[in-house]
Amino acid sequence: MRASRLKKIKYSLAPFVIIPLILTPITGGLFHIADLAGKDDQYGWLMDIHTGKFGIIDLSSFYPFYNALALLIMAGAGIWLWFKGLRR
């Protein structure tokens, strides 16, 4: 019973963990390309998203810590799955 409940929690939290980890490098990379092209003033909205400002929702003071925590969770889950595979 406990394992199935943990799986439900994991599956419901997964998008909240993976979306920032995908969104941050994409927006950062695209903004860097715009900066190299000299058009960074036109694409400031990418930097806003990159730093956690989503329109009226401003998570910029929390977003870097959230990204770090999400990365640690993903790394920990990967290492756990790897060790679990070695036991078989």
Biotite code that builds the C-alpha atoms (Angstrom):
import biotite.structure as struc

atoms = struc.array([
    struc.Atom([0.000, 0.000, 0.000], chain_id="A", res_id=1, res_name="MET", atom_name="CA", element="C"),
    struc.Atom([2.755, 2.416, 0.869], chain_id="A", res_id=2, res_name="ARG", atom_name="CA", element="C"),
    struc.Atom([4.666, 1.844, -2.386], chain_id="A", res_id=3, res_name="ALA", atom_name="CA", element="C"),
    struc.Atom([1.618, 2.624, -4.513], chain_id="A", res_id=4, res_name="SER", atom_name="CA", element="C"),
    struc.Atom([0.971, 5.812, -2.558], chain_id="A", res_id=5, res_name="ARG", atom_name="CA", element="C"),
    struc.Atom([4.590, 6.881, -3.045], chain_id="A", res_id=6, res_name="LEU", atom_name="CA", element="C"),
    struc.Atom([4.275, 6.241, -6.788], chain_id="A", res_id=7, res_name="LYS", atom_name="CA", element="C"),
    struc.Atom([1.161, 8.425, -6.950], chain_id="A", res_id=8, res_name="LYS", atom_name="CA", element="C"),
    struc.Atom([2.981, 11.225, -5.164], chain_id="A", res_id=9, res_name="ILE", atom_name="CA", element="C"),
    struc.Atom([6.012, 10.829, -7.430], chain_id="A", res_id=10, res_name="LYS", atom_name="CA", element="C"),
    struc.Atom([3.926, 10.938, -10.609], chain_id="A", res_id=11, res_name="TYR", atom_name="CA", element="C"),
    struc.Atom([1.990, 13.976, -9.455], chain_id="A", res_id=12, res_name="SER", atom_name="CA", element="C"),
    struc.Atom([5.152, 15.890, -8.502], chain_id="A", res_id=13, res_name="LEU", atom_name="CA", element="C"),
    struc.Atom([7.230, 14.891, -11.539], chain_id="A", res_id=14, res_name="ALA", atom_name="CA", element="C"),
    struc.Atom([6.057, 17.721, -13.836], chain_id="A", res_id=15, res_name="PRO", atom_name="CA", element="C"),
    struc.Atom([6.878, 20.300, -11.168], chain_id="A", res_id=16, res_name="PHE", atom_name="CA", element="C"),
    struc.Atom([10.398, 18.918, -10.982], chain_id="A", res_id=17, res_name="VAL", atom_name="CA", element="C"),
    struc.Atom([11.156, 18.359, -14.663], chain_id="A", res_id=18, res_name="ILE", atom_name="CA", element="C"),
    struc.Atom([9.560, 21.447, -16.256], chain_id="A", res_id=19, res_name="ILE", atom_name="CA", element="C"),
    struc.Atom([11.905, 23.989, -14.597], chain_id="A", res_id=20, res_name="PRO", atom_name="CA", element="C"),
    struc.Atom([14.888, 21.778, -15.427], chain_id="A", res_id=21, res_name="LEU", atom_name="CA", element="C"),
    struc.Atom([13.898, 21.845, -19.097], chain_id="A", res_id=22, res_name="ILE", atom_name="CA", element="C"),
    struc.Atom([12.709, 25.455, -19.210], chain_id="A", res_id=23, res_name="LEU", atom_name="CA", element="C"),
    struc.Atom([15.782, 27.044, -17.629], chain_id="A", res_id=24, res_name="THR", atom_name="CA", element="C"),
    struc.Atom([18.471, 25.855, -20.087], chain_id="A", res_id=25, res_name="PRO", atom_name="CA", element="C"),
    struc.Atom([16.222, 26.403, -23.109], chain_id="A", res_id=26, res_name="ILE", atom_name="CA", element="C"),
    struc.Atom([15.392, 30.008, -22.213], chain_id="A", res_id=27, res_name="THR", atom_name="CA", element="C"),
    struc.Atom([18.980, 30.701, -21.144], chain_id="A", res_id=28, res_name="GLY", atom_name="CA", element="C"),
    struc.Atom([20.377, 29.301, -24.379], chain_id="A", res_id=29, res_name="GLY", atom_name="CA", element="C"),
    struc.Atom([17.896, 31.167, -26.560], chain_id="A", res_id=30, res_name="LEU", atom_name="CA", element="C"),
    struc.Atom([18.588, 34.413, -24.730], chain_id="A", res_id=31, res_name="PHE", atom_name="CA", element="C"),
    struc.Atom([22.325, 33.870, -25.204], chain_id="A", res_id=32, res_name="HIS", atom_name="CA", element="C"),
    struc.Atom([21.771, 33.456, -28.955], chain_id="A", res_id=33, res_name="ILE", atom_name="CA", element="C"),
    struc.Atom([19.705, 36.668, -28.991], chain_id="A", res_id=34, res_name="ALA", atom_name="CA", element="C"),
    struc.Atom([22.473, 38.415, -27.046], chain_id="A", res_id=35, res_name="ASP", atom_name="CA", element="C"),
    struc.Atom([25.121, 37.265, -29.528], chain_id="A", res_id=36, res_name="LEU", atom_name="CA", element="C"),
    struc.Atom([22.940, 38.569, -32.354], chain_id="A", res_id=37, res_name="ALA", atom_name="CA", element="C"),
    struc.Atom([22.679, 41.926, -30.605], chain_id="A", res_id=38, res_name="GLY", atom_name="CA", element="C"),
    struc.Atom([18.924, 41.609, -30.105], chain_id="A", res_id=39, res_name="LYS", atom_name="CA", element="C"),
    struc.Atom([18.837, 40.983, -26.373], chain_id="A", res_id=40, res_name="ASP", atom_name="CA", element="C"),
    struc.Atom([16.636, 44.047, -25.818], chain_id="A", res_id=41, res_name="ASP", atom_name="CA", element="C"),
    struc.Atom([13.890, 42.419, -27.936], chain_id="A", res_id=42, res_name="GLN", atom_name="CA", element="C"),
    struc.Atom([14.064, 39.119, -26.064], chain_id="A", res_id=43, res_name="TYR", atom_name="CA", element="C"),
    struc.Atom([14.138, 40.285, -22.462], chain_id="A", res_id=44, res_name="GLY", atom_name="CA", element="C"),
    struc.Atom([11.061, 38.162, -21.815], chain_id="A", res_id=45, res_name="TRP", atom_name="CA", element="C"),
    struc.Atom([13.258, 35.070, -22.223], chain_id="A", res_id=46, res_name="LEU", atom_name="CA", element="C"),
    struc.Atom([15.457, 36.240, -19.375], chain_id="A", res_id=47, res_name="MET", atom_name="CA", element="C"),
    struc.Atom([12.363, 36.919, -17.301], chain_id="A", res_id=48, res_name="ASP", atom_name="CA", element="C"),
    struc.Atom([11.220, 33.320, -17.760], chain_id="A", res_id=49, res_name="ILE", atom_name="CA", element="C"),
    struc.Atom([14.766, 32.082, -17.207], chain_id="A", res_id=50, res_name="HIS", atom_name="CA", element="C"),
    struc.Atom([14.929, 33.788, -13.825], chain_id="A", res_id=51, res_name="THR", atom_name="CA", element="C"),
    struc.Atom([11.445, 32.775, -12.674], chain_id="A", res_id=52, res_name="GLY", atom_name="CA", element="C"),
    struc.Atom([9.276, 35.722, -13.596], chain_id="A", res_id=53, res_name="LYS", atom_name="CA", element="C"),
    struc.Atom([6.132, 34.296, -15.175], chain_id="A", res_id=54, res_name="PHE", atom_name="CA", element="C"),
    struc.Atom([3.969, 37.318, -15.905], chain_id="A", res_id=55, res_name="GLY", atom_name="CA", element="C"),
    struc.Atom([2.320, 38.411, -12.670], chain_id="A", res_id=56, res_name="ILE", atom_name="CA", element="C"),
    struc.Atom([3.859, 35.464, -10.805], chain_id="A", res_id=57, res_name="ILE", atom_name="CA", element="C"),
    struc.Atom([7.352, 36.424, -9.657], chain_id="A", res_id=58, res_name="ASP", atom_name="CA", element="C"),
    struc.Atom([9.334, 33.483, -8.309], chain_id="A", res_id=59, res_name="LEU", atom_name="CA", element="C"),
    struc.Atom([12.746, 35.036, -8.958], chain_id="A", res_id=60, res_name="SER", atom_name="CA", element="C"),
    struc.Atom([13.837, 34.912, -5.310], chain_id="A", res_id=61, res_name="SER", atom_name="CA", element="C"),
    struc.Atom([12.828, 31.248, -4.989], chain_id="A", res_id=62, res_name="PHE", atom_name="CA", element="C"),
    struc.Atom([13.406, 29.850, -8.508], chain_id="A", res_id=63, res_name="TYR", atom_name="CA", element="C"),
    struc.Atom([17.199, 29.237, -8.347], chain_id="A", res_id=64, res_name="PRO", atom_name="CA", element="C"),
    struc.Atom([16.837, 27.272, -5.116], chain_id="A", res_id=65, res_name="PHE", atom_name="CA", element="C"),
    struc.Atom([13.927, 25.344, -6.579], chain_id="A", res_id=66, res_name="TYR", atom_name="CA", element="C"),
    struc.Atom([15.995, 24.469, -9.649], chain_id="A", res_id=67, res_name="ASN", atom_name="CA", element="C"),
    struc.Atom([18.869, 23.297, -7.460], chain_id="A", res_id=68, res_name="ALA", atom_name="CA", element="C"),
    struc.Atom([16.532, 21.176, -5.349], chain_id="A", res_id=69, res_name="LEU", atom_name="CA", element="C"),
    struc.Atom([14.872, 19.703, -8.445], chain_id="A", res_id=70, res_name="ALA", atom_name="CA", element="C"),
    struc.Atom([18.273, 18.821, -9.904], chain_id="A", res_id=71, res_name="LEU", atom_name="CA", element="C"),
    struc.Atom([19.319, 17.120, -6.664], chain_id="A", res_id=72, res_name="LEU", atom_name="CA", element="C"),
    struc.Atom([16.051, 15.161, -6.602], chain_id="A", res_id=73, res_name="ILE", atom_name="CA", element="C"),
    struc.Atom([16.540, 14.009, -10.186], chain_id="A", res_id=74, res_name="MET", atom_name="CA", element="C"),
    struc.Atom([20.174, 13.062, -9.559], chain_id="A", res_id=75, res_name="ALA", atom_name="CA", element="C"),
    struc.Atom([19.246, 11.212, -6.382], chain_id="A", res_id=76, res_name="GLY", atom_name="CA", element="C"),
    struc.Atom([16.465, 9.333, -8.154], chain_id="A", res_id=77, res_name="ALA", atom_name="CA", element="C"),
    struc.Atom([18.826, 8.396, -10.967], chain_id="A", res_id=78, res_name="GLY", atom_name="CA", element="C"),
    struc.Atom([21.497, 7.137, -8.594], chain_id="A", res_id=79, res_name="ILE", atom_name="CA", element="C"),
    struc.Atom([18.890, 5.186, -6.623], chain_id="A", res_id=80, res_name="TRP", atom_name="CA", element="C"),
    struc.Atom([17.597, 3.545, -9.815], chain_id="A", res_id=81, res_name="LEU", atom_name="CA", element="C"),
    struc.Atom([21.147, 2.757, -10.905], chain_id="A", res_id=82, res_name="TRP", atom_name="CA", element="C"),
    struc.Atom([21.973, 1.036, -7.610], chain_id="A", res_id=83, res_name="PHE", atom_name="CA", element="C"),
    struc.Atom([18.639, -0.753, -7.717], chain_id="A", res_id=84, res_name="LYS", atom_name="CA", element="C"),
    struc.Atom([19.563, -2.103, -11.164], chain_id="A", res_id=85, res_name="GLY", atom_name="CA", element="C"),
    struc.Atom([22.961, -3.295, -9.931], chain_id="A", res_id=86, res_name="LEU", atom_name="CA", element="C"),
    struc.Atom([21.315, -5.450, -7.258], chain_id="A", res_id=87, res_name="ARG", atom_name="CA", element="C"),
    struc.Atom([19.439, -7.482, -9.877], chain_id="A", res_id=88, res_name="ARG", atom_name="CA", element="C"),
])
